[in-house]
C-alpha cells in the first residue's frame, strides 16, 4: 500500500481535482490510499463561520453561503449534468453543517471548532471520490472519523493507536483506490476531533504505520525540499535525501519540511516519506528516509522574521542563575512567548523570541520589576545547519549582527537590516 497526501493547494479548484486524476494515472493508483485536505482556503472560511457563530453575527448565514458557493462552482466545473449524485452528496454535507449551527448547545469553542472545520475535508473528499468514479477509477470513500480514534482534547487530539490500528486494518481495502480525510478523528462519543498542526500529514503517517505501507508521498507545488527558501535565497537547491533525524532537526529550527510528529511513526517502521511535485509527478523529489543525513551535503538555511531579541541583566550585578532562568521561562510560558535561541553570561541573559499573541508589553512590565530589560524588535533569526564560512558570510552581508551562536552542526545569527 502506498499513501498519498494531497493538500489544499492541490485541490483548490476543478483544474486541481483534474490534476490529481492525472497524477494517479501517471504514477498508478492500485493499492493507494489518498489522504486529502480541505480545498484551497476552506479552513480559513470555516473559521470565519465559527467566528460569526460565536459573535452571533448577522453575517453567519452569508459566510456559510460563501463556502457553499465556492464548492458548488467546483462541482459545476467538473460535472455538467446537475442530476449527478455528487450534487446531492455535497448538499447533504452542507445540510449537516447548517443543522449543527442551528441545534448545537455546547459553549466550548474548541469542540465547536472541530465539528465545523471538519466539513472542509468531508466535502473535498466527497467531490474527489465522485470525480474519480466519473473518470472510470473505482474508489472507496472512507470516513476517517470511524477509523482514527482519539481522546477528547479538541483541536489537538491524541491518537488511540491500538483502536485506530484495528479499525484501519479491518476497513482499508487493498487493490483499490481508498480516499479519506486528513486532520480528523473522533472521540469515544463519536464527536469529531482534529489532530492539530500539520494534521493531514500526520494522518498519512498514521495510516502508513497501521498498514505497514511501502511509502508516504506528500504532493506539493514544489519539486521537493530545498536547502533554503527561494524567496530569500537566489540559488536554493533541491535536497535528494534527508534522514529522519535531520528532518526533525530542520523542523525544530523552523524549516517547513515535515512536522516531527509526522516523522515519528514512519521512523519507527523505517517507512520512507517522499515530497514530490504534483506539477511534474515523475520527478524524483526528496526522500526522507533511513540513510545519510543530507544528499547532497550542503548548508541548509532557515529564516525566521519578525523576531524579538530581549536582553535581561540583573539590576544589582548579581549572577543570573538557574532560579532566575526558571522564573523567566515560567513567564515566557505564561505569556505564550516562544523561545528560539538562548545565550547567557554571568549577569546577562539574551533570548530570541516570537511574540505571536502580542503579549510582550505585559511581559516587559513584569520583567522590568526585577531586571534591566533591553530589546530589539523586528530582528531576523537565521539558522544554518551544516554551516561553512561562505554560508555565514552570505547571511551576514549588509546586515548588523546582534548575536551569533555556534555549535557543532548549527550556526544561528540574529541580524537587523542596515538602512
C-alpha positions in Angstrom: 0.0 0.0 0.0 1.2 3.5 -0.9 -0.2 6.5 1.0 -0.5 9.8 -0.9 -1.4 13.1 0.7 -2.8 16.0 -1.3 -3.0 19.3 0.5 -5.4 22.2 0.0 -3.4 23.9 -2.8 -3.5 20.7 -4.9 -7.4 20.6 -4.8 -8.2 24.3 -4.7 -10.3 24.2 -7.9 -11.6 22.0 -10.7 -8.3 22.0 -12.5 -6.6 20.8 -9.3 -9.0 17.9 -9.0 -8.4 17.0 -12.6 -4.7 17.2 -12.0 -5.0 14.7 -9.1 -6.5 12.3 -11.6 -3.6 13.0 -13.9 -1.1 12.3 -11.2 -2.8 9.0 -10.3 -2.9 7.9 -14.0 0.8 8.7 -14.2 2.1 7.0 -11.1 -0.6 4.3 -10.6 -3.5 4.1 -8.2 -3.8 0.4 -7.3 -3.1 -0.2 -3.6 -3.2 3.5 -2.9 -4.8 5.4 0.0 -5.4 9.1 -0.7 -5.4 11.5 2.3 -6.9 14.8 1.3 -7.2 18.2 2.9 -9.9 20.8 2.6 -10.0 22.7 -0.7 -7.9 25.9 -1.0 -8.6 28.3 1.9 -11.8 26.5 3.0 -10.5 26.0 6.6 -10.0 29.8 6.9 -13.5 30.4 5.5 -15.0 27.9 8.0 -13.1 29.7 10.8 -14.9 32.8 9.8 -18.2 30.9 10.1 -17.1 29.9 13.6 -16.3 33.5 14.5 -19.7 34.7 13.2 -21.4 31.9 15.1 -19.9 32.8 18.5 -20.3 36.6 17.8 -24.0 35.9 17.0 -23.3 37.9 13.8 -25.9 38.6 11.1 -23.1 37.6 8.7 -23.3 33.9 9.8 -25.6 32.8 7.0 -23.8 34.7 4.3 -20.4 33.2 5.4 -21.9 29.7 5.2 -23.2 30.6 1.7 -19.8 31.7 0.6 -18.3 28.3 1.4 -21.2 26.6 -0.3 -20.9 28.8 -3.4 -17.2 28.1 -3.7 -17.7 24.3 -3.6 -20.7 24.3 -5.9 -18.7 26.2 -8.5 -16.1 23.5 -8.4 -18.7 20.8 -8.7 -20.4 22.6 -11.7 -17.0 22.9 -13.4 -16.4 19.1 -13.0 -19.8 17.7 -13.7 -22.0 19.2 -16.5 -25.0 17.0 -15.6 -26.7 18.6 -12.5 -28.5 15.3 -11.8 -25.2 13.6 -11.0 -25.3 12.2 -7.4 -22.4 14.4 -6.3 -24.7 17.4 -6.1 -27.0 15.7 -3.7 -24.0 14.4 -1.6 -22.4 17.8 -1.3 -25.8 19.4 -0.4 -26.3 16.8 2.3 -22.9 17.8 3.9 -24.0 21.4 4.0 -27.4 20.4 5.4 -25.5 18.7 8.2 -23.4 21.8 8.8 -26.4 24.1 9.0 -28.2 21.6 11.3 -25.3 21.7 13.7 -25.2 25.5 13.7 -28.9 25.6 14.4 -29.0 23.0 17.2 -25.6 23.0 18.9 -25.9 23.7 22.7 -22.2 23.5 23.6 -20.4 26.7 24.5 -17.0 25.0 24.2 -15.1 26.9 21.4 -12.7 24.0 20.7 -15.5 21.5 20.4 -17.5 23.7 18.1 -14.3 24.4 16.0 -13.7 20.7 15.3 -17.3 20.0 14.4 -17.4 22.8 11.9 -14.0 22.8 10.3 -14.2 19.1 9.6 -16.8 19.8 6.8 -13.9 21.1 4.7 -12.3 17.7 4.4 -15.5 15.8 4.2 -16.7 17.8 1.3 -13.4 17.9 -0.6 -13.1 14.1 -0.4 -16.7 13.6 -1.4 -16.2 15.7 -4.6 -12.8 14.0 -5.4 -14.2 10.5 -4.9 -17.2 11.2 -7.2 -14.9 12.7 -9.9 -12.6 9.6 -9.8 -15.6 7.3 -10.3 -16.8 9.6 -13.1 -13.4 9.2 -14.8 -13.6 5.4 -14.5 -11.5 4.8 -11.4 -13.4 2.8 -8.8 -12.9 4.3 -5.3 -13.7 3.5 -1.7 -14.6 6.7 0.2 -13.8 6.3 3.9 -14.9 8.4 6.8 -11.7 8.8 8.7 -13.6 9.5 11.9 -14.7 5.9 12.0 -11.1 4.8 12.0 -8.8 7.3 13.8 -9.9 7.2 17.4 -8.7 9.9 19.8 -9.2 11.4 23.2 -11.4 14.4 23.6 -8.7 17.1 23.5 -10.4 19.0 20.8 -8.2 20.9 18.2 -5.1 18.9 19.3 -6.4 15.3 19.9 -4.1 12.4 20.8 -4.5 9.1 18.9 -5.5 5.9 20.5 -3.1 3.8 18.4 -4.4 0.3 19.4 -8.0 1.0 18.5 -7.0 3.0 15.4 -4.9 0.2 14.0 -7.7 -2.3 14.5 -10.1 -0.1 12.6 -7.8 0.7 9.8 -6.6 -2.8 9.1 -10.2 -4.0 9.1 -11.5 -1.3 6.8 -8.9 -0.3 4.2 -9.2 -2.5 1.1 -6.1 -3.4 -1.0 -6.3 -3.5 -4.8 -8.4 -0.4 -4.9 -8.2 3.4 -4.5 -9.1 4.4 -1.0 -10.0 8.1 -0.3 -10.2 9.6 3.1 -9.8 12.9 5.0 -6.7 14.3 6.6 -6.7 16.1 10.0 -9.8 14.5 11.5 -10.6 11.8 14.1 -13.3 11.1 16.6 -13.5 10.5 20.4 -15.3 7.8 22.3 -18.6 9.6 22.0 -18.1 9.8 18.2 -17.7 13.6 18.2 -15.3 14.9 15.6 -11.8 15.8 16.8 -8.9 17.4 14.9 -5.2 16.4 15.2 -3.6 19.9 15.5 -0.8 21.4 13.4 0.1 19.6 10.2 -2.8 17.2 10.9 -3.2 15.9 7.3 0.5 14.9 7.0 0.1 13.2 10.4 -3.0 11.4 9.2 -1.0 10.0 6.3 1.7 8.8 8.7 -0.9 7.1 11.0 -2.3 5.1 8.0 1.1 4.2 6.8 2.2 3.0 10.2 -1.0 0.9 10.7 -0.9 -0.6 7.2 2.9 -1.2 7.1 2.8 0.9 4.0 5.6 0.9 1.3 5.8 4.7 1.4 4.1 8.0 2.0 4.2 10.7 -0.7 3.2 14.3 0.1 2.3 16.0 -3.2 3.2 19.8 -3.3 3.6 22.6 -5.8 7.4 22.5 -5.4 9.9 19.9 -6.8 10.8 18.7 -3.3 12.5 20.0 -0.2 15.0 22.8 -0.9 18.1 23.7 1.2 16.7 27.3 1.5 13.5 29.3 0.9 13.8 30.5 -2.7 12.0 33.8 -1.6 15.1 34.7 0.4 18.0 32.9 -1.3 18.5 33.0 -5.1 20.4 29.7 -5.6 18.2 27.4 -3.5 19.0 23.7 -4.3 16.9 20.5 -4.2 17.8 18.0 -1.5 17.6 14.5 -2.8 17.7 12.7 0.6 17.2 13.7 4.2 17.5 11.4 7.2 14.6 11.2 9.7 16.9 12.7 12.4 18.0 15.6 10.1 14.4 16.3 9.0 13.4 16.6 12.7 16.3 18.9 13.4 15.4 21.2 10.5 11.7 21.2 11.6 12.8 22.1 15.1 14.6 25.2 13.9 11.6 26.3 11.8 12.0 24.7 8.4 8.7 23.9 6.7 10.0 20.4 6.0 7.8 17.8 7.7 6.4 18.2 11.3 8.3 15.8 13.7 5.0 14.2 14.8 4.5 13.0 11.2 8.0 11.5 11.1 8.0 9.7 14.4 5.6 6.8 13.4 7.3 6.5 10.0 10.8 6.3 11.5 9.7 3.5 13.9 9.0 1.3 10.9 11.5 2.9 8.5 8.8 3.8 6.0 10.2 6.4 3.6 8.4 9.7 3.0 8.7 11.4 -0.4 8.0 15.1 -1.1 7.1 15.4 -4.8 5.7 17.8 -7.3 2.0 17.4 -8.4 3.0 19.6 -11.4 5.7 17.1 -12.5 4.9 13.8 -10.8 7.7 11.8 -12.5 10.4 14.0 -10.9 12.2 12.1 -8.1 11.6 14.7 -5.4 13.0 14.4 -1.9 13.2 11.3 0.2 13.1 11.4 4.0 14.4 8.0 4.9 17.0 6.0 6.6 20.4 6.8 5.3 22.8 9.8 5.0 21.7 13.0 6.8 21.8 15.1 3.6 22.3 14.3 0.0 23.9 16.4 -1.4 25.7 17.6 1.7 25.3 21.4 1.8 24.4 24.2 4.2 20.6 24.5 4.9 19.2 27.9 5.7 16.2 28.6 7.8 14.8 32.1 8.2 12.5 33.4 10.9 11.5 37.0 10.5 9.6 39.4 12.9 11.5 38.1 15.9 12.2 40.0 19.2 15.6 39.9 20.9 15.4 40.5 24.6 18.4 41.0 26.8 18.0 40.9 30.6 20.6 41.8 33.2 20.5 41.9 36.9 19.9 45.3 38.4 22.4 44.7 41.3 25.1 43.0 39.2 24.3 39.6 40.8 24.7 36.5 38.7 21.7 35.3 36.7 21.4 31.7 38.0 19.1 28.7 37.5 16.4 30.0 39.8 16.3 33.3 37.8 16.2 31.5 34.5 13.4 29.1 35.6 11.4 32.2 36.7 12.0 33.9 33.3 10.9 30.8 31.4 7.8 30.4 33.6 6.8 34.0 32.4 7.5 33.1 28.8 5.2 30.2 29.1 2.5 32.3 30.9 2.5 34.9 28.2 2.8 32.4 25.3 6.2 33.7 24.1 8.1 31.1 22.0 11.8 31.0 22.6 14.0 30.2 19.6 17.5 31.0 20.9 19.2 31.4 24.3 22.5 32.9 25.3 23.6 33.8 28.8 26.7 35.2 30.6 27.4 35.9 34.3 25.0 38.8 34.7 23.0 38.9 31.4 20.6 36.6 29.6 19.6 37.0 25.9 16.8 35.3 24.1 15.3 35.5 20.6 11.6 35.0 20.8 8.3 35.1 18.8 5.5 37.2 20.3 2.8 35.6 18.2 0.0 36.7 20.6 1.2 40.3 21.2 1.9 39.8 24.9 5.4 41.3 25.1 4.1 44.6 26.6 2.7 42.8 29.6 5.8 40.5 29.9 8.1 43.5 29.7 6.3 45.3 32.6 6.7 42.1 34.7 10.3 41.5 33.9 11.3 45.2 34.4 10.4 44.9 38.1 13.4 42.5 38.7 15.7 43.0 35.7 17.1 45.7 33.4 15.4 44.9 30.1 16.7 45.9 26.6 15.1 44.7 23.4 15.3 44.9 19.6 12.1 44.5 17.6 11.7 43.1 14.0 15.0 41.2 14.0 15.6 38.1 11.8 16.9 34.8 13.1 19.0 32.8 10.6 19.8 29.2 11.3 22.4 27.4 9.2 22.6 23.7 9.5 25.9 22.2 8.3 27.3 25.7 8.1 30.6 26.9 6.5 32.3 30.3 6.3 30.8 31.0 2.9 27.3 30.4 4.2 27.8 32.6 7.3 29.2 35.4 5.0 26.1 35.1 2.8 23.8 35.7 5.8 25.8 38.4 7.4 26.3 40.5 4.3 24.8 44.1 4.5 23.3 43.3 7.9 24.0 44.3 11.5 24.8 41.1 13.5 23.3 41.4 17.0 24.2 37.9 18.2 25.9 34.8 16.8 25.9 31.3 18.3 27.8 28.3 17.0 27.6 24.6 17.9 29.0 21.5 16.1 26.4 21.4 13.3 24.5 24.6 13.6 25.1 28.3 13.5 22.4 30.8 14.5 22.7 34.5 13.7 20.4 37.3 14.8 20.5 40.3 12.4 18.9 43.6 11.8 18.8 45.0 8.3 21.0 48.0 7.6 19.2 51.1 6.4 
